[in-house]
Structure formats: C-alpha cells, structure tokens
C-alpha cells in the first residue's frame, strides 16, 4: 500500500505524475519463440534430433528405416501479480487521478519479470522428459579472461553457433548491458574496420553487429565482478504464455472504497537446445 502518496498532494504544485526512469516494455519477448494460450500448468516441447542418410547399393533392395530420435523439454507456467491501493480521499486531494500511472507502473513491473524468466531459461537448467534437468555445458560458455566485452568474444560466440550448425538465416541476438557496449567501443581502435560499426551500435544508430541483433538489458545476472551476457538463436528458448498481462481497477468496500490497481500474468520459459545458446562472461566494475 502506498503510504507515501500524500507527497503528491496539491501543495506539490503539479498535476502530472512522473513515472521514474525504468524499463517499461519487455525487451526479450520478440527475441524468442512464443507459444500462446497454453492450458494447464505445463506443456511439453517436442524435439527431433539429427539422423544420417544410408547408401542404396542394390537395385530393388529393401527400404531401410532410420530411427529418428525424439525428446522433450517441459515448459512450466508460473503466475505473477502486482497490486497497489489508492485511497479514495487521497484522490480527492490530488490534482490528477494516479490510477492510470499506477497501472503503467504495474505493467512495467510484469514486463521486467517476463525478461527475468527468459534470461533464467537461457542460462539456467532446462527440465527434461524424465523430470531431470540439463545445464548449459561449458562448451557453450566463454569465460571472461579478466576482460569486458570484446570483438574477439563476439567472434567466438558466432563461431560456436556456426560450428553447432545453427541456421545462419535464423535471427541471432546478443544481450549486453550499457557497460559492455562501452567496452566494445573502448577495445576497437579508430583504424579498425569494426570501429565505425561499433560506434554506431553504441550511439543507437545501428543494432546489429557480426550477425547479432543487440539487446541492451541491465537485468542480466551479475555475480561479484562478472556479468553474464548471452548470445542465442531465436529458437534457443520458447516462452509459453498461459495468460497475457491482464489489468483491473476496482473499488474495494472492505478497504473503505479505496481503489485497487491490479495486474497479473501467467507464463514460463524453457531452453529448447543448448547448442543455440552461448553465455559470455564479462568483467564489470562492482
């Protein structure tokens, strides 16, 4: 409950509410596969593995059958909510009704939580068919080497995806914080052919470099002085949505007719294949 709402009374000389600086929209939803309208608590993701063709050595010989490998990953939904109360008497004393701004703040909070769920799926454990789990293997991780983000690390991430035969026509993404973008500019000399591209990337004039569309997020996991950035192909993760963000505003008689602002959603995510995801460890100031 907002006990500090009296700060917005008329004597503050303002009839507008400023929503303080924050990430408002999901930055990752458009970068992964999305499965909507899921019914139930979980849904399986069917996977088909690689097979080999056989030689045909005789005319009119018998057909040989290939045993196509099948496996499953499980996507588990979780419910997320946001609510706050706006006292009716507070609204009377204000020049502006805060309800819509509260709602915007609630939706922004849920969108950030959506990104957290996708980030966790990218680098965390994926639930398998037998209720086991699979972690991202070391072969899919680039250690920091006491350095921030470098062009060499990005080239290594690209090489890993290419060597795994991830389709080059599939959209690829790289999530970094503002500091890694600055790292790239600092490690690229003016005479370098990469410099102009990196400078445009940092200035927001370009969003793609080395085949990766860059996503800036300050929500990437940081442990001590290590920031864990991520590079992946779009099908590397599936986001499942059981319920899109829903919002509701009600008067509550049991709360002296205060206005309740409420928002909720139901969703989950799972990494579909380790070969499509690369973790890039970067040194970042504490």
C-alpha positions in Angstrom: 0.0 0.0 0.0 1.3 3.5 -0.9 1.7 5.2 2.5 3.7 8.0 0.9 1.1 9.0 -1.6 0.5 12.3 0.3 3.7 13.6 -1.3 1.6 14.1 -4.4 -1.0 16.4 -2.8 -1.9 19.7 -4.4 0.7 21.7 -2.5 3.3 20.0 -4.6 2.3 22.3 -7.5 1.9 19.6 -10.1 -1.0 17.9 -11.8 1.0 15.2 -13.5 2.8 12.1 -12.2 6.3 11.3 -13.4 7.0 7.6 -13.7 10.6 7.4 -12.7 13.2 6.0 -15.0 12.7 2.3 -15.5 12.4 -0.4 -18.2 8.8 -0.4 -19.2 8.5 -2.9 -22.1 9.8 -6.5 -22.4 13.0 -6.5 -24.5 13.3 -10.3 -24.9 9.8 -11.5 -25.8 10.3 -10.7 -29.5 13.7 -12.5 -29.5 12.4 -16.0 -28.6 9.8 -18.4 -29.8 6.4 -17.7 -28.2 3.6 -20.3 -27.6 0.4 -18.6 -26.5 -2.8 -19.7 -24.9 -1.3 -22.6 -23.0 -3.8 -24.5 -20.9 -2.6 -26.2 -17.8 0.4 -25.9 -15.6 3.0 -27.3 -18.0 3.5 -28.1 -21.7 5.9 -30.3 -23.4 8.2 -29.1 -26.2 8.8 -31.8 -28.7 12.3 -32.1 -30.2 13.7 -34.2 -33.1 17.4 -34.9 -33.3 19.7 -35.4 -36.3 19.8 -38.5 -38.4 22.1 -40.0 -41.1 21.2 -41.0 -44.6 22.1 -44.5 -45.8 23.6 -45.8 -49.0 21.5 -47.6 -51.6 23.8 -50.2 -53.0 21.4 -52.7 -54.8 18.6 -52.3 -57.2 15.2 -53.1 -55.8 16.7 -53.6 -52.4 14.7 -53.3 -49.2 14.0 -49.9 -47.7 16.0 -49.2 -44.6 14.4 -47.2 -41.8 16.1 -44.6 -39.8 15.4 -44.4 -36.0 14.7 -40.7 -35.6 15.5 -39.6 -32.1 12.7 -37.8 -30.2 13.0 -36.0 -26.9 11.0 -33.5 -24.8 11.6 -30.4 -22.8 9.0 -29.1 -20.3 7.8 -25.6 -20.0 6.3 -24.8 -16.6 4.0 -21.8 -16.1 4.1 -19.6 -13.1 1.6 -16.9 -12.1 2.9 -13.4 -11.4 0.9 -10.5 -9.9 1.2 -6.8 -9.0 -1.3 -4.7 -6.9 -1.5 -1.5 -5.0 -4.2 0.6 -3.2 -5.0 4.2 -3.9 -7.0 5.7 -1.0 -10.2 7.5 -2.2 -9.5 10.5 0.0 -6.0 10.8 -1.4 -7.5 11.0 -4.9 -9.8 13.9 -3.9 -6.8 15.9 -2.6 -4.9 15.4 -5.8 -5.0 17.4 -9.0 -4.6 14.3 -11.0 -6.0 10.8 -10.7 -3.0 8.5 -10.2 -4.8 5.3 -11.3 -3.5 5.2 -14.8 0.1 5.8 -13.8 -0.1 3.1 -11.2 -1.4 0.7 -13.8 1.5 1.7 -16.1 4.0 1.0 -13.3 2.4 -2.4 -12.6 2.5 -3.5 -16.3 6.1 -2.3 -16.5 7.0 -4.5 -13.4 5.4 -7.5 -15.1 7.2 -6.9 -18.4 10.5 -6.8 -16.5 9.6 -10.1 -14.7 8.9 -11.6 -18.2 12.5 -10.7 -19.2 13.9 -12.2 -16.0 12.1 -15.5 -16.8 13.6 -15.6 -20.3 17.1 -14.8 -19.0 16.8 -17.6 -16.5 15.7 -20.0 -19.2 18.6 -19.0 -21.4 21.4 -19.7 -18.9 19.7 -21.9 -16.3 18.6 -25.6 -16.2 16.0 -27.0 -18.6 13.5 -29.6 -17.4 13.7 -32.8 -19.5 11.3 -35.6 -20.3 12.2 -37.7 -17.3 11.9 -34.9 -14.8 15.6 -34.4 -14.9 17.4 -31.2 -15.9 20.1 -30.1 -18.4 22.5 -27.3 -17.6 24.2 -25.2 -20.2 27.5 -27.1 -20.9 30.9 -25.5 -20.6 31.4 -25.7 -24.3 28.7 -23.1 -24.7 30.3 -20.7 -22.2 33.0 -18.1 -22.9 35.0 -17.1 -19.8 35.8 -13.5 -19.1 39.6 -13.8 -19.0 39.6 -10.6 -16.8 38.2 -8.6 -19.7 35.0 -6.9 -20.5 33.1 -7.5 -23.8 35.4 -7.7 -26.8 35.0 -8.2 -30.5 37.0 -11.4 -30.0 34.4 -12.8 -27.6 31.6 -12.0 -30.0 33.5 -13.7 -32.8 33.9 -16.8 -30.6 30.2 -16.8 -29.8 29.4 -16.6 -33.5 31.9 -19.5 -34.2 30.3 -21.7 -31.5 26.8 -21.2 -33.1 28.2 -21.8 -36.6 30.1 -24.9 -35.5 26.9 -26.2 -34.0 25.2 -25.8 -37.4 22.7 -23.3 -36.1 21.0 -21.9 -39.2 22.6 -18.7 -40.2 19.3 -17.4 -41.6 17.7 -17.7 -38.1 17.7 -14.4 -36.2 20.5 -14.2 -33.7 20.6 -11.9 -30.6 23.1 -10.7 -28.1 22.1 -9.3 -24.7 24.5 -6.9 -23.0 24.5 -4.1 -20.5 25.5 -0.5 -21.3 28.9 -1.2 -19.9 29.6 -4.0 -22.5 28.7 -1.6 -25.3 31.2 0.9 -23.9 33.7 -2.0 -23.7 33.3 -2.7 -27.4 34.0 0.9 -28.3 37.0 1.1 -26.0 38.6 -2.1 -27.4 38.1 -1.1 -31.0 40.8 1.2 -32.5 39.9 4.1 -34.8 41.7 2.5 -37.6 39.9 -0.8 -37.2 37.3 -1.7 -39.8 34.9 -2.6 -36.8 35.2 0.9 -35.2 32.5 2.7 -37.2 30.0 -0.2 -36.8 30.7 -0.4 -33.0 30.4 3.4 -32.6 27.1 3.3 -34.4 26.0 0.5 -32.2 26.8 2.4 -29.0 25.1 5.5 -30.3 21.9 3.6 -31.1 22.2 4.2 -34.8 22.8 0.5 -35.5 21.5 -2.5 -33.6 23.3 -5.4 -35.5 26.9 -6.4 -35.4 28.6 -9.7 -36.5 25.1 -11.1 -37.3 23.8 -10.4 -33.8 20.9 -8.0 -33.1 21.9 -6.4 -29.8 19.5 -6.1 -26.9 20.6 -3.8 -24.0 19.4 -5.0 -20.6 20.6 -4.1 -17.2 18.8 -7.2 -15.8 21.5 -9.7 -16.9 22.8 -11.7 -14.0 25.9 -10.3 -12.2 28.0 -12.2 -9.7 30.7 -10.2 -8.0 32.5 -8.5 -10.9 31.3 -11.0 -13.6 28.4 -10.0 -15.8 26.9 -12.9 -17.8 25.9 -11.8 -21.2 24.1 -14.0 -23.7 24.1 -14.8 -27.4 21.4 -17.0 -28.9 19.4 -18.0 -31.9 15.7 -17.3 -31.7 14.6 -20.9 -31.4 17.0 -21.5 -28.5 14.3 -20.6 -26.0 10.5 -21.0 -26.0 8.3 -18.6 -24.0 4.9 -20.1 -23.0 2.1 -17.8 -22.1 -0.9 -19.1 -20.3 -2.4 -15.7 -19.6 -1.3 -12.4 -21.1 -0.9 -9.4 -18.9 -4.4 -8.6 -17.5 -5.2 -5.4 -15.7 -8.2 -4.5 -13.5 -9.2 -1.5 -11.4 -11.8 -2.0 -8.6 -13.3 -0.2 -5.7 -13.0 -2.3 -2.5 -15.8 -1.8 0.0 -13.7 -3.7 2.6 -10.9 -1.1 2.2 -13.2 2.0 2.7 -13.7 2.0 -1.0 -10.1 2.5 -1.8 -9.2 1.8 -5.5 -7.2 -1.4 -6.1 -5.0 -1.4 -9.1 -4.2 -5.0 -10.1 -2.2 -6.7 -12.9 -1.3 -10.3 -13.4 0.1 -12.8 -16.0 0.9 -16.5 -16.3 4.0 -17.6 -18.2 7.1 -19.7 -18.3 10.1 -20.4 -20.5 12.5 -23.2 -21.3 15.7 -23.6 -23.3 15.0 -25.8 -26.2 18.5 -26.6 -27.2 21.9 -25.9 -25.6 23.6 -25.6 -29.0 21.7 -22.5 -29.8 22.7 -20.5 -26.6 26.1 -19.1 -25.6 26.9 -17.5 -22.3 29.6 -14.7 -22.4 31.2 -13.8 -19.1 32.5 -10.2 -18.9 34.3 -8.4 -16.2 32.3 -5.5 -14.9 33.1 -2.9 -12.2 31.4 -3.7 -8.9 
